[in-house]
Amino acid sequence: MNVAIIGRPNVGKSTLFNRLVGNRIAIVGAVPGITRDRKVCAADLCGIEFSLIDTPGVDPFSYNSLAISMNEQSLAAIKESDLVFFVIDGIEGVTNYDKEISSWLRSSFKSVGTRPVILIRNKCEGKISADISETLGFGECVSISAEHNLGMDELFMRLQQIDQRDVGFATASLPSETYASAISKAEAKENACEACLKVAIVGRPNVGKSTLINAIIGDNRLLTGKQAGITRDAIMLDYKYKNRPITLIDTAGQRRKSKVTEKIETVSVQDAWRYIRQANVVVVVMDIQNPLEKQDLSIASKAFDEGKIVMFALNKSDTLEKPDDVVEAIKKRAEKEFAQLPGVACLLVSAKEKKGLARIFNVAFELYDDWCKRITTSALNKWFQGAVAKNPPPLVNGMPIKLKYISQTNSKPPTFVIFANRAEHLPVSYERYILNNLRDSFKLYGIPLRLFVRQRENPHTA
């Protein structure tokens, strides 16, 4: 069952969404209109499982392009839903906005089909207004406080009254399901999640991140426009490329900290990084006419420090007559300014013309395979002995630094440990030599590598 949460701005739709999904996934705050894209997540209310759709606030009185687009997002959510939670403010009571939205709901039903509606009066933890919700024409309301977790039992009872044949909700705990089968399902879900490539689309505001995702999935799923900073919540979307599952993560545009003045923008960026840390690949989208600005490199460096695969997508390539010539110059500049990641992928794309999109995933999967790579110990140490023999470490106070062996301790990203007798004296320049030689020998370009030097247990033995 899909349930859409509908209502005017700032009635607590996202707070209710977070309460029912059991996590602070949607950004909430006192400022109206924080939510701008619809967000879908699995929810559970006392054993009733369903997919919950958070939506922007409906504003039937506004005719600016952003408000119209947000209303279209809400309409799309209703179209995808089997049931609607119509939320009003319990403190302010029924307003003209609510009455207009109820009319908007009914007109929406004419185009997408009628859905059952549960009227929810939120923010009922304290003094509330007189109940005149029957004037909206959706029956008796359910009084709750999403923030304080009050009234959920009443909402549960109302859900139970909904005809299961119409909306098809399923209970979470079935008597026939054994503990073993539940564990098996959980493991299968975890394995499927692990196999899914997670790609975060990041960058400065207004470089075309949401437009790029819409072009990839072939649907205007995300809000776009010339206005910078439209995206606030990070949005996760499922996608398949050549039958391989992918999770696309759209994130808010990130400006330099000195330019951020609004709290909501700070929260949006923090939310973006919470999702980026879950990703495998981070695609830094740039305007090809203004590439590799300081903020682009700052975002890329932070993602690199998190151990993520970093790729540069040069968007709006359709605005240049000879973009291929420009990209070569950008690659050379990237090698210099983002020196910690030699061979970083720089790809030409055009979200507007839908060009270069497949290249993103072809390269991402190639890099992901290298990112997950395990090198056998024998092959690694054979290479290591040759690299050390070709260029031995320098002497320390006339005494040699003896490098005993190397081991790969982890992948995602590939992580290596060298054991030495004077580990603390090994120069950083020599570590860099080992890393560069490792990249060249095993073709590990465009992915982060980690190298640690550890002291041998007994530094006095030969």
N, C-alpha and C positions, 0 to 999 in steps of 0.2 A: 504494500500500500504506500502511495506517495501522498504526503500531507504538505500543503502550502500554507505558510503563515502570511496573512495579508493584514494590512492596516495602514493608518496614516503614520507619518514620521514620529519617532520618539515615544511610542506607546509601550516599548519593551519587547518587540518582536525578536530581536537578536538575543536578548537576555533569556527569553523563553526557549529559543533555539539551543543556546548553550546548556540550559538546564536539562532539556530532554535528550541531548546527545551526550551529556555527562562530561563535557569539557568546555573550556573557554576557547572555542574555535572562531566564533564571530567576534569582531571588535565591537565593544559597546561603549557608550558614553552619553553625557547629558546633551551633546550637540545633535540637533535633528539632522537626518539625512546622511548618517555615517555609512550605512549599507547602501551600495550602489549596484552590485552584481548579485545574482541569485547564487546561493551556496547550498549544496546538497550533502547530507550526511545521514548515516544510520542512527536511529533513535530507538529508545526503549522506555516504555512507561509501564512499570509494574508487570512486565512480561509480555506486553503488546509491542511487537517489533514493527517498525515502519521506516520509510525514508522521509526525512524532514527537509523542506525547502525553505530557507530563509530568503526574504525578498526585500527590495528597497521599499521605503514608504511610498504609498500611492498618494499623488498630489493631483487631483482632478481639476484644480483651479489654475494650475500653472501651465503656460504654453511655451516655456523656454525649452531648447532642444534637449538639455540634460534631463529635465523632469519628464519629458515625453519618453525619452529612452528608458528611464527608470520605470515608468508605468508599463512600458512594453515588456520589461523584464518580469514584472509582477504578472502580467497577462500570460506570458510564456510559462510561468510557474503554475498558474491555474490550469493551463492546458495539459501540463504534465501530471497534474494531481488527481487523486481520487476523492480527496476530502480537503476542506478549507478550514483553517483556524482563523477566524476574523477577530482581531485583537483591538480592544478599545482601552482607553485610560480610565481606571476606576476612580481616580481623584478628580479629574476634570469632567468625567461623565460623557454622555453622548453630545458630540459637537456637530456643527454643520458639515465639517469635513467627514465625520463618520457617516452622516446621512448621505452625503454625496458619494462616498465610497460604496455604501450599500447599493446605491443605484448603479454605480460603475460595475459592481460585482454581477448584478442581475443582467446588465447589458453584455458583460463578458460571457455569461452562461449561454446567451443566445448564439454566440459564435463558436464556443468550445464544448457546449453541453453542460447540463446542470450537474452540480456536485453538492453533496451534503455539506452544510456549514455548521460549525460549532462556534457560537459567539463567546468570546473569552474577555472578561473584564479583569485586566491586570492591575498591579500596584495596589492591591487591596489589603496591605499589611497594616494600614493605619486608618485615618479618617477618610471615608470615601463619599462620593456624591450619591444622591438619590438614584435608585435604579429605574431608569426609563428606557432600558435597552429594548423593550418590546416594540418601541417605535421604529426600530430598524427592520423588523419583520423577519427575524431569524430565530424566533422563539426565546426561551429563557436562557440567560447567560450563565456561564460558569465563572465564579469569582476566584481568582488566584493571586498569588504574589510569586512571580517567577524568580525574583531575586532572593526571596526568603524561603522558597520551596513550600509555599502554603497552597492548599486547594488542589493538589495534584491527585488526591484520592477522588475528588469530585470529577475532575477531568477524565480520570480512568473510567469511572462509572459511565460517563457520557459516551466515551469511546465504545464501551461494551454494548451500549444500546444501539450503536450504528449497525445496520444490517451487514453482516459479514459477507454475504453474497454480493453486495454492491461494491464494497471497498476492499475486501479480501485481506484483512490483516491476519497475521499469524502470531500465536503465542510463542514466547521464547522457549519455554520448558514443556516439552511434550512427554507424556508418561512413557511412551514406547522408546524414547531415546535413552540409551544407557550412558553411563559416565565415559566408557571407553569410546563410544561413537562420537560423543561431544568433543573429547580430546582429539580424535582423529580429524574431525571437521576443523577444529581450531588450528591444528598443525597444517592441514591442507591450505587453509586460508593464509597462514603465515608464509608457507612456501611459495604460494602464488604471489604474495606481496613482495617477497624477496626476489622473485624472478622478474618482477616488473621494473623496467628502467624508469627512474624518476628524473625528469628534466625540468629544472627551474629556469624560467625566463626572467632575467633581471636587467636592470639598467637605470639610467637617468629618466626623469619624467619626459613624456611626449616623444619618445624615440620609436614608438610603434610596437610595444610588447604585446598588448592585448590584440591589436590588429593582426600581428603575426600569428598568434594562437588561433584567432578566428579564421585566418587563411588556411592554417594547417588542418583544422577540423572541418572546414567547409561550412561553417555556420556562424552567424553573428551572435555567438553565445555570450561574449563579454562586451561590456560597455566601452565604446571608443568615442573619440572626438578630438577637436583641435585644442580643447582646454587641457592644460597640464594637470596631473594629479587626480584624474578621474578614478583610477583604481585605488581602493583602500584596503579591502580584505584580500588576503591571498586566496586564490581559487584553485582547486585541484580538479582536473578533468581527465577522464580515462580516454585513451586513444590506442589504436593499433596500427603499426606500420609493418607491412610484410608478415602479418600474423604474430608479431611480437608485441606484447602488451607494454604500454607506456603510460605513465602518469605525467601530465603536463601541469606545471605550477605557474600560474600568473601571479606576479607580485607588484606591489606598489613601487612607483618610481622613487629613486633615492637621490636626494640632493646632498650637497655638502652640509655638515652639521651647522655651520655658521649661518646658513640661509634658512634653516628650519626654525620657525617661530611658533607654529601651532602645535598643541599637544597631540592632536589627532594624527598629524603627520609623523611625529615621533613614534607613536604607538603602531602606526601602519608599517613603518620600517622595521620595528622590533618584531612585528608579526611576520613580516616577509622573511627575516632571518631565521625565525623559528621553523619555517617551512623549507628554507634553503638547506638547513642542516639535515633535513630528511632526504635531500636529493642526492643523486649520484653525479649528474651532469649539470653544470651551471652555464647557461648560454647568456653571455653579456651582450645585449643588443645595443648597437650604437647607430647614430645617424652618420652615414658615410661621408657627409660633408663636414661633420665635426667629430671625427673619431678620436679615440684614445685621449680623451680629456682626463684631467686629474682624478675626477670622480669615477670614471670608468676603470682606471687602474686601481683605485682604492677598493672598489667592489671586487674586482678580479683578484687582488692580493688577499683580501679577506676570505674569499671562497677557496683560494689556493691553500691558505693557512688551515682551513677546515678539512683539507685533504680531498677536495672535490675536483672532478675533471672540469677544466675551464675552457670554453670556446668563445670566440668573438664572432658575432653575427653582424655584418655591416649592412644595415637596412637602408631602404630608399635608394638602392642602386639604380633604379629606373630613372633617377633624376640626373644621372651623369651619362655623357655620350660614350666614354671609354672607361667604364668602371674597372675593367681588368688591369689597366695600367695603374690605376689608383691603388688597387688592393696590393700590388707588389710593393709599392712604397710603404703602405701601412704595415705589411708583414715585416719589413726591415725595421721599421720604427718599433713594432711590437717586440721584436727580438731584443732591441736595445732597452726599451723602457719596462718590459716585463721579463727581465733577464732570468728570473727564478724559474721560469717555465719555458725552456727552449722548445721550439716547434709548436707553439700554441696555434690551434686551428683558427684561421681567419677566413670566414665564408661570406660570399656575396649573396644577399637575399633581397627580395622585394616583396613585402607583405601585400602591397597594393596590387602588384602584377602576379602574385602567387608564384614567384620564381625562386629557385634555390632551396625550396622547403625540404625536398627529399634528401638533399645533400646534408642537411643538419643531422638527420637520423642515421644516414649511412656512416658519417664520420663519428657520431656519438656512439654507435654500437661497436665500431672498430676500437675506439679509445676505451670503451667500457671493458671489452675483452682483455685489453692490455692492463687495465686498472685492476682486474681480477686475477691477473696472471701469477702463477707460482713457478719459479725456476728451480729445477732440481738442485740439490746440494752439491752433487758431483760436478755438474756443469758450471755452477756458480763459483765453486772453489778453483776449478781449472782455469776459468777466466781470471779470478782474483790473483792467483799465483803469477800469471802472465803479466797482469797490469802492475803488480808490485815489483816484479823483476825488471820490467821496462823502465819504471820510475820509482825507485825505492824512497821511503820517507826520509826526511832529513835527520841528521844526528842531533841529539840533545845533550849538551855538555860533553861532547865527544863520544856519547853512548848511542847505539842505534835504537830506534823504536821498532820492536818486533811485532809484526802483524801476523797473528797465528792463523785465523780463518774468518770466513764471513758466512752468515746464515740469514735466510729470509724468514722473518718471524711473523709476517702478516701480509695481507693483500688489502685492496680497497682503502688506501693506496698501497702499492708494494713497499714494504718496510724491511730494511736490512740492518743487521748489527755486525760490526767488526770487533773482534776481540784482540786486544793489544796489551803489551806489558807496560807501556807508559801512555795510556789512553789520553790523559789530560794534556799531554804535550803535543799531540798530533795537530798540526796546523789546519786551520779552516780551509786554506787553499788546497791542501792535500785531500781533504774530504771532498772538496768540489771536483778535484781531478778524478777521484774514484766514481763520483756520481755521474760526471759527464762521460767517462769511459764506459760505465754501466749502461747508460742510455744508448750510446753508439753501438755497443756490442750486442745488446738484446733488443734493439729497435724500440725503445720505450719513450718515444717522443710524444709530447703533448699531454702528458699526465704527470701529476706530482709524485715524487719519490721521497722516501724518508730514509735517512742514514744516521745511525747512532754508533758511537765508539764506546766500548765497554772494557773495563779493566779485567785482565785475566785473573783467575783465582790466586795464582802464585806467580807474581811478576819476576821472581828470582830464578825460576827454572828456565831451561833453554827452550 
